Amino acid sequence: MSPIELAIFVSRVESICQEMGVVLRQAAFSPNIKDRLDFSCALFDASGELFSQAAHIPVHLGSMAYAMRDIVTGVDWQVGDILALNDPFLGGTHLPDVTLVSPFFIDDELLGFIANRAHHANIGASSPGSMPISTTLEEEGMIIPPTLLVQAGSVVVKEMEKLGGLQGADVSGDFAAQMSANRVGVDRLSKLVRKMGTGRFANGINEINAYGERLAKAGLKSIPKGRYVFSDLMDDDGYGTQDVKINVTIDIEDDRIKVDFEGTSPQVKGNINCPLSVAAAAVFYCFRCLLPENTPACAGVFRFIDLHAPVGSLVNATRPAATAAGNVETSMRIVDAVLGALSAAIPDRIPAASQGTMNNVAMGNHKSNQPWDYYETIAGGSGANAGSAGASAVQSHMTNTLNTPIESLEMHYPLRIRSYTIRRGSGGKGRYRGGDGLIREFEFLEPAEVTLITERRRHAPWPLDGGNHGETGKNSLDGKALPGKCHIYVKAGQVLKVETPGGGGFGRSLF
């Protein structure tokens, strides 16, 4: 392909992922998907290697890129199949993230796969929002190993009935939306391949990967060769284990990058453990951020990265470890650790730590006359860098979702937002200030259960080059402090306040 033809091909396959996302958003029932956009869409070749994605959620996409080969191997695929999974130890991330995979064929030849992953606020956990303070995977909800929901175009009734056992119209509506998104992806990609021909299509995938690999290797040359080490700490696991260590050693060689998590704490009782696919997603994200903006999302970009993490460690946990928070909280700290190591190599290109948490809030009432589940993550401050201040009140790093608009939240749930404002002064001081966090207050209009899974309540986001730390986050109920990770029962009229961390500052202040 000529450079122009390759650019057109990249745009075409990316547009398919984007259209899948539009369909999923427009057809979904839950605010979590249609308003917060907690979903991702991607395309894979016949061997399960990524060749295109939309700019959705980094933790979804990187983990799919790492695990899809294992997911699709060994399945006797047929036209019209739709496979579902959420098992973190079989290619998923945590149970609320359910992945649907569909094959696409041309004249009985399997040419690739369509996939989307979406977060479900109800996946069957006992606590509303399906983000419990858990100790085993089984406590976190329905475990879906790779399972055909639709086989050769026919619904597998017994498997669909299992999903139907999850309460709420949003659940079945969201699964239907995911299926629709995959069907659109299969249709659009099939039309493109028939127009191009299978030979040119296969060549296009090879060209995408070769181009991505060239850009990645060129980017690698900009990082000085050497060994870079950094450690960071998780606050706690929710069960009394504090200061859980993530240690990373990065070796930059002539044509390889080796990322080793030796020295990281063993997996813990609480649910901040994560499977290796999530750790891989965080590592991939960090190095992808160092590449040119037009670098295609493909397997070729990551071929130069060698990843090692001790089996049974926090970042390569084994069954039956609880993982609900590993995907959302530990992934953020892995990013902090990797960027912290790289800051010694390329200090002018690495920002100070951002808020380092997704501030997970899960709530609901399964005993109400109208049972409800709600889940959201709350933005915070991003870290300053060598040339500018950090952004305030933004989602950063491994999440790329929006907030839930107040109007949507109050329309769907018995909640009132009492305040929603920037937490002024929470960003770290410096030559360039870290971004400020947020303050969000929920008033409950009926009794409810609430789960908070938050980080950076003890260990503040770190600065660089002499700047100051960002402020730690705070949680409280009616003004009384709450732990960073807790499950509580609230009464009508009570107010939950979440104050999110600010980003670290960069450079010593000139004043």
C-alpha positions in Angstrom: 0.0 0.0 0.0 1.1 3.6 -0.6 1.2 5.9 2.4 -2.1 7.5 1.2 -3.8 4.2 0.8 -2.6 3.1 4.3 -3.9 6.3 5.9 -7.3 5.8 4.2 -7.4 2.1 5.4 -6.5 3.1 9.0 -9.3 5.7 8.9 -11.8 3.3 7.6 -11.3 0.6 10.2 -11.2 3.2 13.0 -14.5 4.6 11.8 -16.0 1.1 12.2 -15.0 1.1 15.8 -16.3 4.6 16.3 -19.7 3.7 14.7 -19.9 0.6 17.0 -19.4 3.0 19.9 -22.2 5.3 18.7 -24.6 2.4 18.3 -23.7 1.0 21.8 -24.2 4.4 23.4 -27.5 5.2 21.6 -29.0 1.8 22.2 -27.9 1.4 25.9 -30.3 1.8 28.8 -28.0 2.6 31.7 -26.5 6.0 32.4 -23.2 4.2 33.0 -23.0 3.4 29.3 -25.1 6.0 27.5 -23.9 9.0 29.6 -20.6 8.0 31.2 -19.5 6.1 28.0 -17.9 3.3 30.1 -17.3 1.1 27.1 -14.8 0.3 24.4 -14.8 -1.2 20.8 -12.0 -2.8 18.8 -11.1 -5.0 15.8 -8.8 -8.0 15.8 -7.3 -10.2 13.1 -8.0 -13.9 12.8 -5.2 -14.7 15.3 -6.6 -12.3 17.9 -4.1 -9.5 17.3 -5.4 -5.9 17.6 -5.5 -3.8 14.4 -7.9 -1.0 15.3 -9.7 0.6 18.1 -11.7 3.7 18.9 -10.3 6.2 21.5 -12.3 4.7 24.3 -11.1 3.3 27.7 -7.4 2.5 28.0 -7.8 -0.2 30.6 -10.4 -2.0 28.5 -8.5 -1.8 25.2 -5.0 -2.6 26.5 -6.2 -5.6 28.3 -8.2 -6.9 25.3 -5.1 -6.4 23.1 -3.1 -8.5 25.6 -5.6 -11.3 26.1 -7.6 -11.7 22.9 -5.4 -14.3 21.3 -6.1 -16.6 24.2 -9.8 -15.8 24.2 -10.4 -16.7 20.6 -8.1 -19.8 20.4 -9.9 -23.1 20.7 -13.4 -21.9 19.8 -15.1 -23.5 16.8 -16.3 -20.3 15.4 -19.3 -20.0 13.1 -21.0 -17.2 11.3 -23.4 -15.4 13.6 -21.7 -16.4 16.9 -21.5 -14.0 19.8 -19.3 -15.0 22.7 -19.4 -13.3 26.2 -16.9 -13.3 29.0 -15.9 -11.4 32.1 -13.7 -13.8 34.0 -10.6 -11.8 34.9 -8.4 -14.9 34.8 -9.7 -15.9 31.3 -9.2 -12.6 29.5 -11.4 -10.2 31.4 -10.6 -7.4 33.8 -13.1 -7.4 36.6 -16.6 -8.8 36.6 -18.6 -5.7 35.8 -16.7 -5.4 32.5 -18.4 -7.8 30.1 -16.8 -8.4 26.7 -18.8 -9.6 23.6 -16.8 -11.1 20.8 -18.1 -11.8 17.3 -16.2 -13.5 14.4 -16.5 -12.2 10.8 -16.2 -14.4 7.8 -15.9 -13.9 4.1 -17.0 -16.9 2.0 -16.5 -19.3 5.0 -13.0 -17.9 5.7 -12.5 -16.5 9.3 -10.8 -13.2 8.9 -11.0 -11.6 12.3 -13.1 -10.6 15.3 -15.2 -7.7 16.5 -15.3 -6.9 20.2 -16.8 -4.5 22.7 -16.4 -4.3 26.4 -18.9 -2.4 28.6 -19.2 -1.9 32.4 -22.5 -3.1 33.9 -23.5 -1.5 37.2 -25.3 -4.8 38.1 -23.4 -8.0 37.5 -25.0 -9.9 40.4 -22.9 -8.9 43.4 -24.8 -8.8 46.7 -24.1 -5.1 47.2 -25.6 -2.6 44.8 -23.4 -1.3 42.1 -21.5 -4.6 41.9 -18.3 -3.2 43.4 -18.2 -4.9 46.8 -15.5 -4.8 49.4 -14.7 -8.4 48.5 -12.2 -11.0 49.4 -12.8 -13.6 46.6 -13.8 -13.4 43.0 -17.1 -15.3 43.7 -18.3 -12.5 46.0 -18.1 -10.0 43.1 -21.0 -11.3 41.0 -21.7 -13.6 38.1 -18.6 -15.1 36.6 -18.9 -15.6 32.8 -16.2 -17.8 31.3 -16.0 -17.6 27.5 -19.6 -18.6 26.7 -21.5 -18.5 23.4 -24.7 -16.4 23.9 -25.6 -16.7 20.2 -24.4 -19.8 18.2 -24.6 -19.7 14.4 -27.2 -16.9 14.6 -29.4 -18.7 17.2 -29.8 -17.6 20.8 -28.5 -20.0 23.3 -31.5 -19.8 25.6 -30.0 -21.2 28.8 -27.1 -18.8 28.7 -29.3 -15.8 28.0 -31.6 -16.9 30.8 -28.7 -16.7 33.2 -28.1 -13.1 32.2 -31.8 -12.5 32.6 -31.5 -13.4 36.2 -29.7 -10.2 36.8 -32.3 -7.6 38.1 -33.3 -4.5 36.2 -34.3 -3.6 32.7 -31.0 -1.8 32.2 -29.2 -5.1 32.2 -31.0 -6.8 29.3 -31.1 -3.5 27.4 -27.4 -3.0 27.8 -26.6 -6.6 26.6 -28.8 -6.1 23.6 -27.0 -2.8 22.8 -23.6 -4.6 23.0 -24.9 -7.3 20.6 -26.2 -4.6 18.2 -22.8 -2.9 18.3 -21.0 -6.1 17.3 -23.5 -6.8 14.5 -22.9 -3.4 13.1 -19.2 -4.0 13.3 -19.4 -7.3 11.5 -21.6 -5.8 8.8 -19.4 -2.7 8.1 -16.2 -4.7 8.2 -17.6 -7.4 5.9 -18.7 -4.7 3.4 -15.2 -3.1 3.5 -13.4 -6.5 3.0 -15.7 -7.4 0.1 -15.0 -4.1 -1.6 -11.2 -4.4 -1.0 -10.7 -8.1 -1.5 -9.4 -10.4 1.2 -5.8 -10.2 -0.1 -5.7 -6.4 0.1 -7.4 -6.5 3.5 -4.8 -8.9 4.9 -2.1 -6.8 3.5 -3.6 -3.7 5.0 -3.5 -5.3 8.5 0.2 -6.2 8.0 0.9 -2.7 6.8 -0.8 -1.2 9.9 1.3 -3.3 12.2 4.5 -2.7 10.4 3.9 1.1 10.4 3.0 1.0 14.1 6.1 -1.0 14.9 8.3 1.5 13.0 6.8 4.4 14.9 7.2 2.6 18.2 10.9 1.8 17.6 11.6 5.3 16.5 10.0 6.5 19.8 12.1 4.0 21.7 15.2 5.7 20.4 14.2 8.9 22.1 14.5 7.2 25.6 18.1 7.0 26.9 19.2 3.4 27.3 19.5 2.3 30.9 17.7 0.9 33.9 15.1 2.9 35.7 13.4 1.9 39.0 10.4 3.3 40.8 8.1 2.2 43.7 4.7 3.5 44.7 2.2 2.4 47.4 -1.4 1.6 47.4 -3.1 3.0 50.5 -4.7 -0.3 51.6 -6.7 -3.3 50.5 -9.8 -2.5 52.6 -9.0 -5.4 55.0 -6.2 -3.9 57.1 -3.2 -4.4 54.8 -1.7 -0.9 54.2 1.1 0.4 52.0 0.8 -2.3 49.3 3.9 -1.9 47.2 4.2 -1.7 43.4 7.8 -1.9 42.2 8.8 -1.6 38.6 12.2 -1.9 36.9 12.4 -0.7 33.3 15.3 -1.7 31.1 15.6 0.4 27.9 17.7 -1.6 25.4 18.6 -1.0 21.7 15.5 -2.6 20.4 13.5 -3.8 23.4 11.9 -2.4 26.5 11.7 -4.8 29.5 9.2 -4.0 32.2 9.6 -6.1 35.4 7.4 -5.9 38.5 9.7 -8.1 40.6 9.5 -6.7 44.2 5.8 -5.9 44.0 3.8 -7.1 47.0 2.0 -10.5 46.9 -1.7 -10.5 46.2 -3.8 -9.4 49.1 -7.0 -10.3 50.8 -8.9 -7.3 49.5 -9.9 -6.7 46.0 -7.1 -4.4 44.7 -5.5 -7.4 43.0 -5.4 -7.4 39.2 -4.8 -10.0 36.5 -1.7 -9.6 34.3 -3.9 -8.3 31.4 -4.7 -5.2 33.4 -1.1 -4.6 34.3 -0.2 -5.0 30.6 -2.9 -2.4 29.7 -1.3 0.1 32.1 2.2 -0.5 30.7 1.0 -0.3 27.1 -0.9 3.0 27.8 2.3 4.6 29.3 4.4 3.9 26.2 1.6 4.7 23.8 1.5 8.2 25.3 5.1 8.7 24.3 4.4 8.0 20.6 3.1 10.4 17.9 -0.6 11.2 18.1 -1.3 9.6 14.7 0.2 6.2 15.7 -2.4 3.5 14.8 -3.8 1.4 17.6 -2.4 -2.0 16.7 -0.5 -5.0 18.0 2.7 -3.8 16.2 3.0 -0.9 18.6 3.5 -3.1 21.6 5.7 -5.9 20.1 8.9 -4.4 21.5 7.7 -4.5 25.1 8.6 -7.5 27.3 6.5 -7.8 30.5 7.2 -9.8 33.6 5.3 -9.9 36.9 5.7 -12.6 39.6 2.8 -15.0 39.6 0.7 -14.4 42.7 1.8 -10.8 43.0 -0.6 -7.9 43.2 -0.3 -7.2 39.5 -0.4 -10.9 38.4 -2.9 -12.3 40.8 -4.2 -15.9 40.7 -7.7 -17.3 41.2 -9.7 -16.9 43.4 -8.3 -13.4 44.2 -10.8 -10.6 44.4 -10.2 -8.1 41.5 -13.0 -5.6 41.5 -10.7 -2.7 42.4 -7.6 -4.0 40.6 -9.0 -2.9 37.3 -9.9 0.6 38.4 -7.4 1.5 41.3 -4.3 -0.7 40.9 -4.1 0.0 37.2 -3.9 3.7 38.0 -1.0 3.1 40.5 0.8 1.0 37.9 0.7 4.0 35.6 2.1 6.1 38.4 4.9 3.6 38.9 5.8 3.3 35.3 5.7 7.0 34.6 7.7 7.6 37.8 10.5 5.3 36.5 10.4 7.0 33.1 10.7 10.5 34.7 14.3 9.7 35.4 15.0 9.0 31.8 13.0 11.7 30.1 12.1 14.3 32.8 10.9 16.9 30.3 8.2 14.5 28.9 6.7 13.0 32.0 4.2 14.7 34.2 3.9 14.6 37.9 1.4 12.1 39.3 -2.3 12.7 38.6 -5.0 12.0 41.1 -4.1 8.2 41.0 -7.6 6.9 41.7 -11.0 6.6 39.9 -12.9 7.4 43.1 -15.4 4.6 42.7 -18.9 5.2 44.1 -21.3 2.3 43.9 -24.8 2.5 45.5 -28.3 1.4 45.3 -31.2 -0.5 47.0 -32.1 -4.0 46.0 -35.0 -4.1 48.5 -36.8 -1.0 47.3 -40.1 -1.2 45.5 -38.0 -0.2 42.4 -34.6 -1.8 42.9 -31.7 0.2 41.6 -28.0 0.1 41.1 -25.7 3.0 40.3 -22.0 3.3 39.7 -19.7 6.1 38.8 -16.1 7.3 38.9 -15.3 10.9 39.8 -12.6 13.0 38.1 -9.7 14.8 39.8 -6.6 16.7 39.1 -3.9 15.8 36.6 -0.2 16.3 37.2 1.7 19.3 36.0 4.6 18.9 33.5 7.7 20.7 32.4 5.7 23.2 30.3 2.2 23.6 31.7 -0.1 23.3 34.7 -2.1 20.2 35.2 -5.8 20.1 34.2 -8.4 20.3 36.8 -11.5 18.1 37.2 -10.7 15.6 34.5 -10.6 11.8 34.2 -7.0 10.7 33.6 -4.9 7.8 32.5 -6.7 4.5 32.6 -10.2 5.8 32.5 -11.6 8.0 29.7 -15.2 8.2 30.8 -17.4 11.3 31.3 -19.2 12.2 34.5 -22.9 11.3 34.9 -24.8 14.5 34.2 -26.7 15.7 37.3 -29.9 15.8 35.3 -29.6 12.2 34.2 -28.6 11.0 37.7 -31.5 12.7 39.4 -33.9 11.5 36.8 -33.0 7.9 37.1 -32.2 7.5 40.8 -33.5 8.7 44.2 -30.6 11.0 44.6 -30.0 14.7 44.6 -26.6 16.3 43.9 -26.1 19.0 46.7 -22.9 20.4 45.2 -20.5 19.7 42.3 -17.5 22.0 42.2 -13.8 22.2 41.7 -11.8 21.6 44.9 -9.8 24.8 44.8 -6.2 24.6 45.9 -6.0 20.8 46.0 -3.4 20.7 43.2 0.3 20.7 44.2 2.1 24.0 44.1 5.2 24.5 41.9 6.5 26.4 38.9 3.5 24.7 37.3 0.7 23.7 39.6 -1.1 20.4 39.6 -4.7 20.4 38.5 -7.4 20.6 41.2 -9.8 17.8 42.2 -13.5 17.9 42.5 -16.1 18.0 45.3 -19.3 16.0 44.7 -22.1 15.7 47.3 -24.9 13.1 47.1 -28.1 13.5 49.1 -30.0 10.3 49.5 -33.8 10.5 49.0 -34.4 7.0 50.3 -32.3 4.5 52.3 -29.4 2.9 50.3 -26.3 0.9 50.5 -23.1 2.6 49.4 -19.6 1.2 48.6 -16.6 3.5 48.3 -13.4 2.2 46.7 -11.0 5.1 46.6 -7.2 5.6 46.7 -4.8 8.5 47.4 -6.4 9.1 50.7 -3.2 8.4 52.6 -0.4 8.7 50.0 -0.6 12.0 48.1 0.1 12.3 44.3 3.8 12.9 43.9 5.4 15.9 42.4 8.5 16.3 40.1 11.5 18.6 40.0 10.9 20.2 43.4 7.1 20.7 43.2 4.7 20.0 45.9 2.4 17.0 46.3 -1.2 17.2 45.4 -3.8 17.0 48.2 -5.0 13.6 49.2 -8.7 12.8 48.7 -11.4 12.7 51.5 -14.7 10.9 51.9 -17.3 11.8 54.5 -20.9 11.2 55.5 -22.7 14.1 57.1 -19.3 15.6 57.8 -17.9 12.4 59.5 -14.8 11.0 57.9 -15.1 7.7 56.1 -12.3 5.2 55.2 -11.1 5.1 51.6 -12.7 1.7 51.1 -15.9 1.0 53.0 -19.5 -0.3 52.7 -22.1 1.6 54.6 -25.9 1.9 54.9 -27.4 5.4 54.6 -30.8 6.9 55.5 -32.9 9.3 53.6 -31.6 12.8 54.0 -27.9 11.9 54.6 -25.2 13.4 52.5 -22.1 11.7 51.1 -19.3 14.0 50.2 -16.4 12.9 48.0 -13.4 15.2 47.7 -11.0 14.0 45.0 -7.2 14.4 45.0 -5.3 17.1 43.1 -2.4 16.4 40.8 1.3 16.8 41.7 3.1 20.1 41.0 6.2 20.4 38.7 9.2 22.5 39.5 10.0 24.8 42.5 7.7 27.7 42.8 9.3 31.0 41.7 7.3 32.9 44.3 
